Amino acid sequence: MFLRDMILVNFQVISLVGAQKATLHPDDILLLANFILSSESFRTSESFSPICLPRYNPMAFLYAYVHFFDENTYLTLLTPRSDAFFDLKDSR
């Protein structure tokens, strides 16, 4: 269902779980964290957004489900499926 599951505090990865073949380059993790932390709307509600992670695959989008636990701690679930919002929401 999901490709990668990450818990982050600001820009620091606290937990990283997922398929071994689906490794994320540190540049992609930094890009993802910048994308999430640059928008206040991610902090106010659960979000689901397409994002291109160029080191993972520059020709495709992944979809990021984002849920903030508090002001600085957030869960990110990555999936290749554009219709997975409710599945990811239920799995968190």
N, C-alpha and C positions, 0 to 999 in steps of 0.2 A: 504494500500500500504506500509506504513512504520510503524515500530514498535515504534520507538523513534526518536525524533528530538531534537538535542541539539546544542546550541551555547555556545562555550567555549572560554575563553581568557586564554591562556596557560593551566593551570590545574584547573581553576575555571569555574564552570558551571554558565552561565549567564541566560540561558533559557532552560527549559526541558519540552517537550510536547510529548504526546503520549497516548497509551492505558493504562488505569488504571491497568489492569491485568499484564501489562508488566513492572513491576518495576525493576529498575537496582540498584544493591548493589553498595555502594561507591567504593568497591574494583574493581568492573568491570569498573566503570567510570574512575578510576585511571589507570587501565590497558589499556583502550582504549586511554586515553590521552597520556600515555607513548608511546604506539605503534605509534600514529600519530606524536607526536613531535620528535620521535627518528629518523625519516627518512626525509631527505630534499626533497625527491621526492613528498611527499604529499603537500609540499608548492608550488611547481612549476606548478602543473596542477591538475585538478579534478581527484580524484582517487576513486576506488571501490575495496575493498579488503575483503576477508573472515577473520573473527576473532572469536575465541572461548572466550566467557565470562563465566568462570567457575561457578560463583555464579548464573548466569541466567540459564544456562543449560550446564553442563560439557560434554554432549554427542552430541552437535550440534554446527554448525557454524551459526553466523549471518553475514550479509554483510554490510560493512560500506561504505557509500558514503561520501567523505570528500571534502569540498571546503573551501579554505582560502580566507577571505575577505581582510585581510592585514597580516602583519608579525606574529601577535599573536592571531588573532581572526578567528575562523573557525566554520563552520557548519558541523555537523555529522548527517547523517540520517541512521538509522539501519533498516534492513529488513531481513526476513528469505529467501527471494527470490534471487537466484543467477543471475537471468536475469533482474533485476530491474534497472540497471544503468541508462538507458535513461528515464525511468519513474521518477526516483528520480531527475535526472538532470533537467527535465522539471518542476518538482514541487518546486524546490528551488526558 
